[in-house]
Each structure stands twice: as structure tokens, then as C-alpha cells.
Amino acid sequence: MKLVRFTLGENVRLGLVRGDEVVDLTSASEGHLPADMLTFLQHGESALEIARQLEQSAPADLALSEVQILAPVTNPSKVVAIGLNYMDHCREQKVDPPKAPLIFAKFPTAIIGPGETIRWDPALTSQVDFEAELAVVMGRTARHVSEAEALDYVAGYTICHDVSARDLQFGDGQWVRGKSLDTFCPLGPYLVTRDEIPDPHALAMRCTVNETVYQNSNTGEMIFRIPYLIAYISRAFTLLPGDIITTGTPDGVGVFRSPKIFLKDGDVVTIEIEGLGQLTNSCLEERRL
């Protein structure tokens, strides 16, 4: 299923996409399903089963073109990000691959949805970079999960744009501030359930800026694969339903190009991952002080 959050009038609803139409799950389930994705995921398999039944039987009463799609999850307890996790990204930097996952955080307040604007103050950062990433959305509470069982805890996948202020990231000596500015975590458009993606490590992915392709790779370049990441992370701290793991970016980012390329006012960035759709956001520099 392609699950979505969308606006209907002034209300936020939970739905699923079927072709070019949207089924309003909140309405079709006669109130048995919540309007909030996080609450839906917290309800677990019983909620997913109701949604599967409605996917087959419920009429689609809305055109996809008529609704505003939102970020699939806006209120996770955490966004766990993985750095330097693609072999081609290591090659472009001429560095050895890491011996263990490099973990940092993006704050949930950075999350925006498709069509929303990536904003930054040019007095704060002048080196805003693009990073296409596959994001994992957890469906069950995970603590000390084995690698063999890890995918059973995944609800599905979505696209993440790990927007990065490189001058802050490298200047601070740690990455959280440069990765967590407001609007620096676009997500969407869908939460595609795990059963729709048989192998998340064999997906074509690319990033375009103003229709120029800068990243063009495949999730097969991932160094630490998703089951390993879930097992590794869950040994350290608990993953909750709705938590997001962003799994790293491939080569082609702006900071390692010659000359360097950074996002600027008016740019439009589109990230596409096979089976997950397209995530498009525009950019706006706005001086705050």
C-alpha cells in the first residue's frame, strides 16, 4: 500500500493511494482508523489489516491531483540518520568505508512534506547541500532486535531529502545543527508498506536540481544494510513506531564536486526512488535578522 497523510479542507486525513485516486481511510473505516499516521502505526498489525481490506473494497472518492499530500510522519520520537553509508559516496571523497555505522540525529522539527519550501537564513549558512536518501519507517517497538528479524519491525519506506548546511556541519565538528535546521528534512510523498518493496537494497535513486541530474545511483551501494542498521541501533536505544532511519546518500552531492555546487534561492529539488515516487521541494533564502 501507498499510505499518505493529506489535507481535506481544513482537516488532516489518513489515506491510501490507488492509481491516481485517494481512498480516505478515516472515512472509509467509519472511524476505526485514526487520521494521524503515527497513531495508525502505533495500532500495529490490526490497523494495517483494516487498511489492506479497504484497499480492495473501498471506493476512491478523491483525485490525487485534488489533495495536498503531507509528510507521511511529522511527529516521530526521533529521526536516526546514518552518514557515509554508500560505497560510491566514499569513493567520491577518497576515504575508506567506515567500520561501523556513523549515527547522528535530525530533529523532527526539521520535517516538511512534498511541495513545501526548504528555507534558510543566508546569514546562518551559505553552503546548503542536497542528499537523496531512502528512509525506513518503523512499525513496531524494537529493542535488541536480531538482524534476521529486523525487517519484521519495519512498517515501510519513504523518501528523505537530508538537506545539509555544510559550513555548520563541518565547522561544528559534529553534524546535528547543520542537519537539523527547520525544513531540512523533507519526507514523502508516501509511506510504501514493506510488502510492496521486496528488496530495499535494489532501488534506483536520483536527485535533480532544476532538472539537472546530480545524483544517480542505486541502494545496492549501501554499505550497512537495513537489517544490520536496525540491529545495531536497537542495541543502543529503543526504536518506536513511527521512528525514521535515514540510510545515507550516494555520490554526486554538491560539496564534493569541483567546483562545489550549493542550493540557492529559487532552486527546485526532486528526489526519486524506484517504487517510492518523487519528492519535490523548492528553496528560499530568507534573512531573519
RAMO-V973831 format. One record per residue. N is the residue number from 1. SS is DSSP state (H for helix, E for strand, L for the rest). NEAR is the number of other ideal C-beta (glycine too) atoms within 12 Angstrom. Layout:
N	SS	NEAR
N	SS	NEAR
This chain:
1	L	35
2	E	35
3	E	47
4	E	45
5	E	44
6	E	39
7	E	24
8	E	25
9	L	12
10	L	7
11	E	18
12	E	28
13	E	33
14	E	44
15	E	46
16	E	44
17	E	36
18	E	28
19	L	14
20	L	13
21	E	23
22	E	39
23	E	38
24	E	36
25	H	43
26	H	35
27	H	23
28	H	28
29	L	30
30	L	12
31	L	13
32	L	21
33	L	34
34	L	22
35	L	25
36	L	27
37	H	46
38	H	33
39	H	20
40	H	40
41	H	40
42	H	27
43	L	26
44	L	21
45	H	20
46	H	17
47	H	31
48	H	33
49	H	19
50	H	29
51	H	41
52	H	23
53	H	20
54	H	31
55	H	29
56	H	16
57	H	16
58	L	28
59	L	15
60	L	25
61	L	21
62	E	31
63	E	17
64	H	25
65	H	13
66	H	18
67	L	31
68	E	26
69	E	41
70	L	35
71	L	43
72	L	48
73	L	45
74	L	27
75	L	27
76	L	40
77	L	22
78	L	32
79	E	43
80	E	43
81	E	43
82	E	41
83	E	37
84	L	35
85	L	39
86	E	39
87	H	25
88	H	29
89	H	34
90	H	25
91	H	19
92	H	24
93	H	22
94	L	11
95	L	19
96	L	11
97	L	23
98	L	21
99	L	12
100	L	18
101	L	30
102	E	28
103	E	31
104	E	30
105	E	31
106	E	43
107	L	26
108	H	27
109	H	19
110	H	37
111	E	41
112	E	36
113	L	36
114	L	37
115	L	24
116	L	31
117	E	26
118	E	42
119	E	28
120	E	36
121	L	20
122	L	22
123	L	12
124	L	23
125	L	34
126	L	21
127	L	27
128	E	42
129	E	41
130	L	45
131	L	50
132	E	49
133	E	47
134	E	51
135	E	52
136	E	48
137	E	46
138	E	43
139	L	39
140	L	29
141	L	23
142	E	35
143	L	21
144	L	19
145	L	29
146	L	18
147	L	22
148	L	12
149	L	17
150	H	32
151	H	32
152	H	23
153	H	38
154	E	40
155	E	46
156	E	40
157	E	46
158	E	54
159	E	48
160	E	50
161	E	53
162	E	52
163	L	50
164	E	43
165	E	39
166	H	33
167	H	23
168	H	27
169	H	31
170	H	19
171	H	16
172	H	18
173	L	11
174	L	17
175	L	29
176	H	25
177	H	26
178	H	35
179	H	40
180	L	31
181	L	33
182	L	28
183	L	34
184	L	46
185	E	42
186	E	46
187	E	48
188	E	44
189	E	40
190	E	41
191	E	49
192	E	34
193	E	35
194	H	30
195	H	21
196	H	27
197	L	32
198	L	15
199	L	20
200	L	38
201	L	29
202	L	20
203	L	33
204	E	23
205	E	45
206	E	31
207	E	43
208	E	25
209	E	35
210	L	20
211	L	13
212	E	19
213	E	20
214	E	34
215	E	39
216	E	21
217	E	36
218	E	24
219	H	37
220	H	20
221	H	33
222	E	37
223	L	32
224	L	32
225	L	29
226	H	41
227	H	29
228	H	27
229	H	42
230	H	41
231	H	27
232	H	30
233	H	40
234	H	30
235	H	21
236	H	19
237	L	21
238	L	21
239	E	36
240	L	30
241	L	34
242	L	42
243	L	38
244	E	50
245	E	50
246	E	47
247	L	48
248	L	44
249	L	48
250	L	40
251	L	32
252	L	32
253	L	39
254	H	32
255	H	29
256	H	30
257	L	20
258	L	8
259	L	8
260	L	17
261	L	25
262	L	30
263	L	40
264	L	24
265	L	21
266	L	14
267	L	30
268	E	26
269	E	45
270	E	33
271	E	46
272	E	26
273	E	38
274	L	28
275	L	27
276	L	39
277	E	31
278	E	28
279	E	42
280	E	30
281	E	39
282	E	26
283	E	32
284	E	24
285	E	24
286	L	17
287	L	14
288	L	14
289	L	7
